């Protein structure tokens, strides 16, 4: 897609203002106003072609572990993804996703939750190797917690008591999830969720579409079709990233989206006029800026009439995207 440079944008604003060069104190103000207007344009549509990502495969995090307090076991307090069945008895194997449940801090990913055949346990420094049968063989690490229930459970979320390695008072809470976090290693960070499908959507066949709700950790899927599903396909808008230009404004080669260029220039100039007390001129310039943005949004509307990325419709079977 076409881009212009930040230097061109800054020089155009200077030209509109009729100044050869902004004063040094004004340059910082203009840079802040440019980012303010950039954010406004970015938020005007959920499907700007530049920022929309269609049906990208993402991990579903199945568990959140919390409550561990012993110094050697606190790394287990994080989210976990389902790998598959254990070669030992067919029960599930889970691996740390490297994202804590509270603040998104990256944590260890070599933590495995598995069943030994007699109890569920949580090991650090463990690994799970995929087999041709689709199962996983676990290589044990250092045991941090083990199931203490008299009657052993088939599901780790049903376990009532875990015993810690280093302290009899160390506790562990296991919470079942169907969570897609905002960030996943090797993937672009999600800014906002649009749609979630079970399989690859917008390709050839229909795909089941999930309802979900969003919280500060990510999108929580409702009624996952199969308890063995460990991924889903997300259509999302990328996160907003402001311009990070802090000097040499007129010579910066940082890319500016061409579709936002006229709006940002005229809207920032309008803000400059307000700073200068020229409110009537600012109003007229604001109108020019809004017209430029409206023309770009009209293009989005025309495109949307011919595609289904941002539409949902129902059949008697389920909501589908074709």
PyMOL commands that set and color helices and strands:
alter all, ss='L'
color gray80, all
select helices_A, chain A and resi 6-17+24-43+74-76+156-158+249-251+258-275+279-304
alter helices_A, ss='H'
color red, helices_A
select strands_A, chain A and resi 3-5+52-59+61-66+79-85+92-96+112-115+120-124+127-130+136-139+142-147+162-164+173-181+190-197+207-210+212-215+218-221+231-238+255-257+313-314+319-321
alter strands_A, ss='S'
color yellow, strands_A
deselect
rebuild
show_as cartoon
